[in-house]
């Protein structure tokens, strides 16, 4: 699954266009490497997002298209 789509489906970033912009600005890393919006993310990958004054790091647990609001938090685990 594309990283920008995963970030939106997991409700980490609200809109896919915002997730795409974050990737283009080099703020999203998959397994320590800067990612592009179309890069694939797999189960077990570690993703880090650098915001203006902090960052979030999590492990991908599951990949689902269109998960519900409650299921969205089961797609990843914060590290």
C-alpha positions as a Markdown table, in Angstrom:
| # | Residue | x | y | z |
|---|---|---|---|---|
| 1 | Unk | 0.0 | 0.0 | 0.0 |
| 2 | Unk | 1.2 | 3.5 | -0.7 |
| 3 | Unk | 2.5 | 5.4 | 2.3 |
| 4 | Unk | 0.3 | 8.4 | 1.7 |
| 5 | Unk | -2.8 | 6.2 | 1.5 |
| 6 | Unk | -1.7 | 4.3 | 4.7 |
| 7 | Unk | -1.3 | 7.5 | 6.6 |
| 8 | Unk | -4.8 | 8.6 | 5.7 |
| 9 | Unk | -6.4 | 5.2 | 6.3 |
| 10 | Unk | -4.8 | 4.9 | 9.7 |
| 11 | Unk | -6.0 | 8.5 | 10.5 |
| 12 | Unk | -2.5 | 9.6 | 11.4 |
| 13 | Unk | -2.8 | 12.5 | 8.8 |
| 14 | Unk | -6.3 | 13.7 | 8.1 |
| 15 | Unk | -6.1 | 14.1 | 4.3 |
| 16 | Unk | -4.2 | 12.2 | 1.6 |
| 17 | Unk | -3.0 | 15.4 | 0.0 |
| 18 | Unk | -1.5 | 16.5 | 3.2 |
| 19 | Unk | 0.2 | 13.1 | 3.6 |
| 20 | Unk | 1.6 | 13.5 | 0.0 |
| 21 | Unk | 3.0 | 16.9 | 0.8 |
| 22 | Unk | 4.7 | 15.7 | 4.0 |
| 23 | Unk | 6.3 | 12.9 | 1.9 |
| 24 | Unk | 7.4 | 15.4 | -0.8 |
| 25 | Unk | 9.0 | 17.6 | 1.9 |
| 26 | Unk | 11.1 | 14.7 | 3.3 |
| 27 | Unk | 9.3 | 14.5 | 6.6 |
| 28 | Unk | 8.3 | 10.8 | 6.3 |
| 29 | Unk | 10.8 | 8.0 | 6.7 |
| 30 | Unk | 10.2 | 4.3 | 6.2 |
| 31 | Unk | 12.8 | 2.1 | 7.9 |
| 32 | Unk | 15.1 | 5.2 | 8.2 |
| 33 | Unk | 15.0 | 6.2 | 4.6 |
| 34 | Unk | 13.2 | 9.3 | 3.2 |
| 35 | Unk | 10.1 | 8.1 | 1.3 |
| 36 | Unk | 8.1 | 9.4 | -1.6 |
| 37 | Unk | 4.3 | 9.5 | -1.7 |
| 38 | Unk | 4.2 | 6.4 | -3.9 |
| 39 | Unk | 6.6 | 4.2 | -1.9 |
| 40 | Unk | 5.1 | 1.0 | -0.6 |
| 41 | Unk | 4.7 | 0.3 | 3.1 |
| 42 | Unk | 4.5 | -3.3 | 4.4 |
| 43 | Unk | 3.6 | -5.0 | 7.7 |
| 44 | Unk | 6.5 | -4.7 | 10.1 |
| 45 | Unk | 7.9 | -1.5 | 8.6 |
| 46 | Unk | 8.9 | 1.3 | 11.0 |
| 47 | Unk | 7.6 | 4.7 | 9.9 |
| 48 | Unk | 8.7 | 8.1 | 11.4 |
| 49 | Unk | 7.0 | 11.4 | 10.7 |
| 50 | Unk | 8.8 | 14.6 | 11.6 |
| 51 | Unk | 6.5 | 17.5 | 12.4 |
| 52 | Unk | 7.5 | 21.1 | 13.1 |
| 53 | Unk | 8.3 | 20.6 | 16.8 |
| 54 | Unk | 8.3 | 16.9 | 17.3 |
| 55 | Unk | 8.0 | 13.5 | 15.6 |
| 56 | Unk | 6.0 | 10.3 | 15.8 |
| 57 | Unk | 7.4 | 6.8 | 15.2 |
| 58 | Unk | 5.3 | 3.7 | 14.8 |
| 59 | Unk | 5.3 | 0.1 | 13.5 |
| 60 | Unk | 2.8 | -1.0 | 10.8 |
| 61 | Unk | 0.7 | -3.9 | 12.0 |
| 62 | Unk | -1.9 | -4.3 | 9.3 |
| 63 | Unk | -2.9 | -2.9 | 5.9 |
| 64 | Unk | -6.6 | -2.4 | 5.2 |
| 65 | Unk | -8.5 | -0.3 | 2.7 |
| 66 | Unk | -11.2 | 1.9 | 4.2 |
| 67 | Unk | -11.1 | 0.8 | 7.8 |
| 68 | Unk | -13.7 | 2.1 | 10.2 |
| 69 | Unk | -12.9 | 4.7 | 12.8 |
| 70 | Unk | -12.3 | 2.1 | 15.5 |
| 71 | Unk | -10.3 | -0.2 | 13.3 |
| 72 | Unk | -7.9 | 2.6 | 12.2 |
| 73 | Unk | -6.0 | 2.5 | 15.5 |
| 74 | Unk | -5.3 | -1.2 | 15.1 |
| 75 | Unk | -3.3 | -0.6 | 11.9 |
| 76 | Unk | -0.2 | 0.6 | 13.8 |
| 77 | Unk | 1.6 | 0.6 | 17.2 |
| 78 | Unk | 3.5 | 3.6 | 18.5 |
| 79 | Unk | 7.1 | 3.0 | 19.4 |
